[in-house]
Amino acid sequence: MSMSSLNERIQRCSQDMDKQRDCALVLLNRQKSDLDRRIEGIPLPAAIGLALVGGFLAQRLFRSPNPSRLFRLYLAWRAL
């Protein structure tokens, strides 16, 4: 492979990567604006209430013996 063909291939790959990055940024911005639009529809007291109930349930779940043991086993397996 000659240097000029290698250089052209590198340039094409660079342009393809630029296109992919631009498309990914457009997609991320679209998803962010969609999420922002959906979040505006949720009243703040309902969101705070759901967060409180979710935190309470998570605390109860992790304090019980079996899920706590399973979670610790998962963390130990993940550390391997």
N, CA, C and O of each residue as an XYZ file, in Angstrom:
320
protein
N       0.851     -1.163      0.000
C       0.000      0.000      0.000
C       0.904      1.235      0.000
O       1.810      1.366      0.823
N       0.639      2.108     -0.917
C       1.476      3.294     -1.027
C       1.077      4.325      0.024
O      -0.006      4.256      0.606
N       1.954      5.262      0.247
C       1.704      6.303      1.251
C       0.516      7.184      0.867
O      -0.264      7.583      1.733
N       0.373      7.488     -0.413
C      -0.741      8.354     -0.827
C      -2.079      7.655     -0.632
O      -3.037      8.288     -0.189
N      -2.171      6.363     -0.953
C      -3.434      5.643     -0.746
C      -3.720      5.473      0.746
O      -4.874      5.530      1.170
N      -2.677      5.267      1.533
C      -2.848      5.177      2.978
C      -3.328      6.512      3.542
O      -4.205      6.540      4.406
N      -2.764      7.605      3.064
C      -3.168      8.928      3.512
C      -4.626      9.214      3.133
O      -5.376      9.786      3.924
N      -5.021      8.812      1.916
C      -6.415      9.001      1.493
C      -7.363      8.186      2.359
O      -8.439      8.660      2.724
N      -6.970      6.975      2.687
C      -7.804      6.133      3.541
C      -7.942      6.743      4.932
O      -9.030      6.733      5.508
N      -6.867      7.262      5.466
C      -6.911      7.919      6.776
C      -7.833      9.126      6.726
O      -8.595      9.361      7.663
N      -7.772      9.892      5.647
C      -8.644     11.066      5.498
C     -10.120     10.650      5.438
O     -10.970     11.286      6.061
N     -10.419      9.586      4.689
C     -11.807      9.101      4.606
C     -12.300      8.633      5.966
O     -13.430      8.929      6.355
N     -11.465      7.909      6.686
C     -11.837      7.438      8.025
C     -12.074      8.618      8.962
O     -13.006      8.606      9.766
N     -11.234      9.625      8.852
C     -11.394     10.817      9.683
C     -12.709     11.525      9.366
O     -13.410     11.979     10.271
N     -13.037     11.617      8.077
C     -14.310     12.249      7.693
C     -15.498     11.422      8.162
O     -16.503     11.978      8.605
N     -15.393     10.102      8.068
C     -16.466      9.234      8.555
C     -16.662      9.392     10.054
O     -17.792      9.428     10.540
N     -15.558      9.487     10.782
C     -15.653      9.675     12.230
C     -16.293     11.022     12.565
O     -17.085     11.116     13.504
N     -15.958     12.053     11.810
C     -16.573     13.363     12.022
C     -18.077     13.308     11.783
O     -18.852     13.895     12.539
N     -18.490     12.599     10.728
C     -19.923     12.448     10.448
C     -20.622     11.700     11.571
O     -21.707     12.091     12.002
N     -20.000     10.620     12.048
C     -20.587      9.840     13.129
C     -20.702     10.661     14.401
O     -21.710     10.579     15.103
N     -19.681     11.451     14.705
C     -19.716     12.293     15.898
C     -20.823     13.338     15.788
O     -21.549     13.584     16.751
N     -20.951     13.955     14.604
C     -22.012     14.950     14.403
C     -23.396     14.323     14.547
O     -24.282     14.903     15.174
N     -23.581     13.136     13.965
C     -24.873     12.455     14.083
C     -25.167     12.065     15.533
O     -26.303     12.176     15.993
N     -24.144     11.611     16.244
C     -24.333     11.247     17.652
C     -24.711     12.472     18.481
O     -25.577     12.388     19.352
N     -24.074     13.596     18.218
C     -24.413     14.819     18.943
C     -25.835     15.279     18.640
O     -26.545     15.735     19.537
N     -26.250     15.162     17.389
C     -27.624     15.518     17.032
C     -28.603     14.617     17.762
O     -29.609     15.090     18.291
N     -28.311     13.309     17.795
C     -29.180     12.367     18.479
C     -29.239     12.649     19.974
O     -30.319     12.628     20.565
N     -28.091     12.913     20.593
C     -28.070     13.226     22.023
C     -28.844     14.507     22.332
O     -29.580     14.565     23.318
N     -28.683     15.515     21.507
C     -29.426     16.760     21.723
C     -30.923     16.548     21.566
O     -31.714     17.114     22.319
N     -31.319     15.730     20.585
C     -32.740     15.440     20.383
C     -33.307     14.694     21.589
O     -34.403     15.005     22.056
N     -32.554     13.698     22.097
C     -33.008     12.950     23.264
C     -33.078     13.843     24.497
O     -34.002     13.714     25.300
N     -32.112     14.746     24.657
C     -32.114     15.652     25.799
C     -33.312     16.587     25.749
O     -33.965     16.817     26.767
N     -33.603     17.125     24.573
C     -34.752     18.023     24.468
C     -36.057     17.260     24.686
O     -36.993     17.799     25.277
N     -36.132     16.008     24.215
C     -37.320     15.197     24.440
C     -37.493     14.901     25.925
O     -38.605     14.981     26.447
N     -36.416     14.564     26.600
C     -36.468     14.302     28.035
C     -36.853     15.556     28.807
O     -37.664     15.494     29.731
N     -36.275     16.695     28.433
C     -36.631     17.954     29.095
C     -38.123     18.254     28.930
O     -38.781     18.710     29.865
N     -38.644     17.994     27.736
C     -40.060     18.238     27.472
C     -40.932     17.318     28.318
O     -41.963     17.746     28.836
N     -40.525     16.052     28.463
C     -41.301     15.104     29.273
C     -41.238     15.436     30.749
O     -42.234     15.312     31.462
N     -40.061     15.862     31.213
C     -39.894     16.171     32.639
C     -40.723     17.390     33.037
O     -41.209     17.466     34.165
N     -40.886     18.334     32.126
C     -41.682     19.517     32.442
C     -43.123     19.148     32.766
O     -43.797     19.880     33.490
N     -43.608     18.023     32.240
C     -44.984     17.607     32.484
C     -45.198     16.970     33.841
O     -46.343     16.803     34.263
N     -44.121     16.606     34.544
C     -44.249     15.966     35.851
C     -44.237     17.048     36.932
O     -43.280     17.816     37.025
N     -45.290     17.113     37.748
C     -45.288     18.115     38.817
C     -44.204     17.801     39.852
O     -43.928     16.637     40.142
N     -43.604     18.842     40.395
C     -42.502     18.688     41.348
C     -42.897     17.881     42.583
O     -42.130     17.005     42.982
N     -44.046     18.124     43.210
C     -44.396     17.307     44.388
C     -44.500     15.811     44.067
O     -44.119     14.974     44.885
N     -45.012     15.476     42.881
C     -45.103     14.058     42.506
C     -43.713     13.465     42.329
O     -43.472     12.335     42.753
N     -42.798     14.198     41.717
C     -41.436     13.703     41.524
C     -40.733     13.512     42.863
O     -40.036     12.517     43.064
N     -40.913     14.459     43.775
C     -40.288     14.339     45.099
C     -40.887     13.163     45.853
O     -40.167     12.421     46.522
N     -42.208     12.987     45.751
C     -42.868     11.859     46.413
C     -42.387     10.526     45.876
O     -42.124      9.603     46.647
N     -42.271     10.414     44.559
C     -41.777      9.170     43.969
C     -40.336      8.882     44.381
O     -39.976      7.733     44.637
N     -39.515      9.925     44.445
C     -38.128      9.740     44.877
C     -38.074      9.277     46.331
O     -37.265      8.416     46.678
N     -38.930      9.841     47.179
C     -38.970      9.462     48.588
C     -39.405      8.008     48.740
O     -38.778      7.244     49.473
N     -40.469      7.630     48.055
C     -40.954      6.250     48.134
C     -39.918      5.282     47.564
O     -39.695      4.212     48.130
N     -39.282      5.649     46.447
C     -38.252      4.794     45.872
C     -37.067      4.612     46.803
O     -36.545      3.505     46.934
N     -36.638      5.683     47.449
C     -35.541      5.590     48.411
C     -35.898      4.728     49.604
O     -35.079      3.939     50.075
N     -37.127      4.878     50.095
C     -37.578      4.071     51.227
C     -37.600      2.593     50.861
O     -37.136      1.752     51.630
N     -38.144      2.275     49.676
C     -38.197      0.877     49.250
C     -36.806      0.306     49.018
O     -36.550     -0.849     49.359
N     -35.915      1.087     48.450
C     -34.548      0.612     48.233
C     -33.853      0.334     49.566
O     -33.130     -0.652     49.703
N     -34.076      1.203     50.537
C     -33.474      0.998     51.852
C     -34.015     -0.276     52.488
O     -33.249     -1.061     53.047
N     -35.321     -0.488     52.408
C     -35.912     -1.695     52.974
C     -35.398     -2.948     52.254
O     -35.143     -3.974     52.885
N     -35.253     -2.854     50.952
C     -34.791     -3.996     50.173
C     -33.363     -4.373     50.544
O     -33.061     -5.554     50.716
N     -32.486     -3.390     50.668
C     -31.086     -3.698     50.935
C     -30.818     -4.031     52.395
O     -29.760     -4.570     52.720
N     -31.754     -3.719     53.274
C     -31.559     -4.095     54.676
C     -32.040     -5.508     54.965
O     -31.642     -6.096     55.970
N     -32.882     -6.064     54.110
C     -33.329     -7.438     54.322
C     -32.172     -8.379     53.983
O     -31.330     -8.034     53.153
N     -32.112     -9.554     54.603
C     -30.924    -10.415     54.480
C     -30.649    -10.942     53.069
O     -29.520    -10.836     52.589
N     -31.645    -11.500     52.404
C     -31.370    -12.150     51.114
C     -30.932    -11.183     50.024
O     -29.892    -11.420     49.409
N     -31.663    -10.112     49.750
C     -31.182     -9.193     48.705
C     -29.837     -8.560     49.043
O     -29.014     -8.320     48.160
N     -29.623     -8.296     50.321
C     -28.344     -7.716     50.724
C     -27.211     -8.690     50.424
O     -26.158     -8.285     49.930
N     -27.417     -9.957     50.716
C     -26.402    -10.979     50.462
C     -26.161    -11.117     48.957
O     -25.018    -11.214     48.510
N     -27.247    -11.124     48.183
C     -27.114    -11.232     46.731
C     -26.363    -10.034     46.162
O     -25.531    -10.181     45.267
N     -26.663     -8.848     46.686
C     -25.989     -7.647     46.209
C     -24.502     -7.693     46.535
O     -23.677     -7.317     45.704
N     -24.153     -8.146     47.730
C     -22.738     -8.255     48.094
C     -22.024     -9.308     47.237
O     -20.872     -9.115     46.848
N     -22.711    -10.423     46.943
C     -22.120    -11.433     46.060
C     -21.899    -10.876     44.656
O     -20.879    -11.145     44.022
N     -22.867    -10.098     44.182
C     -22.720     -9.470     42.855
C     -21.520     -8.530     42.840
O     -20.735     -8.537     41.892
N     -21.377     -7.718     43.890
C     -20.237     -6.797     43.948
C     -18.914     -7.559     44.015
O     -17.931     -7.143     43.402
N     -18.879     -8.660     44.746
C     -17.656     -9.451     44.829
C     -17.346    -10.078     43.475
O     -16.188    -10.114     43.058
N     -18.389    -10.579     42.776
C     -18.177    -11.154     41.446
C     -17.706    -10.094     40.465
O     -16.855    -10.360     39.616
N     -18.258     -8.893     40.582
C     -17.896     -7.802     39.672
C     -16.437     -7.367     39.892
O     -15.760     -6.942     38.956
N     -15.961     -7.481     41.154
C     -14.597     -7.071     41.463
C     -13.556     -8.041     40.889
O     -12.392     -7.684     40.706
N     -14.003     -9.284     40.606
C     -13.061    -10.256     40.058
C     -12.718     -9.842     38.688
O     -11.932    -10.513     38.018
